[in-house]
Amino acid sequence: MKTNLKNLKLIAIAFSLFALPFNALADSFDLYLCGTGTAGLIPDPTVTGTLKANDQLIWQEFTSAGAPTGSATTVTVVTNAVAPPFTVTGLAVGAHYYKVHVVTASANSCAGDVSPAFNVYSLPAPGVALGAPTNTSFCAENSNATLNSSTITATATALAPVLSDVGYEFTWTATKDAGSGAVAVADVTTVGSIAAITTPVNVNSFTLNSTAGSGAYVFKAAVKYKVSSGTLRGDNGTGCTAESAASSTITVTPKPGTPTIIIAP
C-alpha cells in the first residue's frame, strides 16, 4: 500500500507542476534536429550535482499553448550526481517543448520546481530544385553585349516562418562538356558568380558569365541547414544535405577569331 500511495503522490505532483502556465511560442529554439540527429537532455550542473541514486527526473512535452502532450517520461538516477540523459530523436516535424523536475527518492517524494521549457524544432528533410537557365546559350568573351550570361536559380525547401534562426548553405558545382570528355570545374567562381543569400533564405542563384571558356556546362546545387543561434544536430554531425538534379545544359559559344584580310585566290 505504501508503494501505491507513493505512486499516486508522484502523479499528483506531476499534474500540478506541469499544469503551470507556458510562455508564448518563441521564434528561437535551443536545439534543431534534422535527419537522424539526436541529443540527450540533462538538468544543469548545479542541479545534477545534488542528485542522489534513485531520484527521479520527470520529463514532459508540452504544446506551444502550455498543455502537456503525451505521457511523462521518468528517468531514474543510478549514480549520485550523474543525470541519465533524456534522449530526443525521431520527432515529428515541428516545434517541441520539454520541461523537467526532480522528485527525490526519500519517502516523502519531495518535488523540485519545474524547469523553464527547453525548445526543440525538428526540421523537415531538405530538398533543392533548379529552375530553367535564363539563356540556354550565350556568347563567350562578351562578344554579344546583350547575350553574355545565363542565370540558374536554386530553390530549397521553404522554411516555416517561426524559423528565424535557420537558413541554408548553398554549394554549387559544375561539369563542362558533359559526356565522355566531361571535366569537373574545380572552382565555379572562375566561370561565374554566386549571388548573396537575402530573402527568402531558401533561394540562391548562380550566373555563368562570359569569362567562362566556350563549351557546354551543367550545374548542380547542394544545400544543408545552418543556424545562427541554438545547436543543430543532423546526420553524422552535418546539417543534413540534399543535392539537386542536374541543370539543363548551357552552351557558351566561342567568340569568332579576328580576321586578317588577304586576296582571294
Secondary structure, DSSP 8 states (H G I E B T S, - for coil): -HHHHHHHHHHHHHHHHHTS------S--SEEE-TT-EEEE---HHHHTT--TT-EEEEEEE-TTS-EEEEEEEEE--STT----EEEES--SEEEEEEEEEE-SSTT--B------EEEEE-----EEE---S-SEEEGGGSSTTS-EEEEEEEE----TT-TTEEEEEEEEEEES-STT-EE-S-GGGTEEE----SSTTEEEEEEETTS-SEEEEEEEEEEEEESSSEEE-GGGS--EEE------EEEE------------
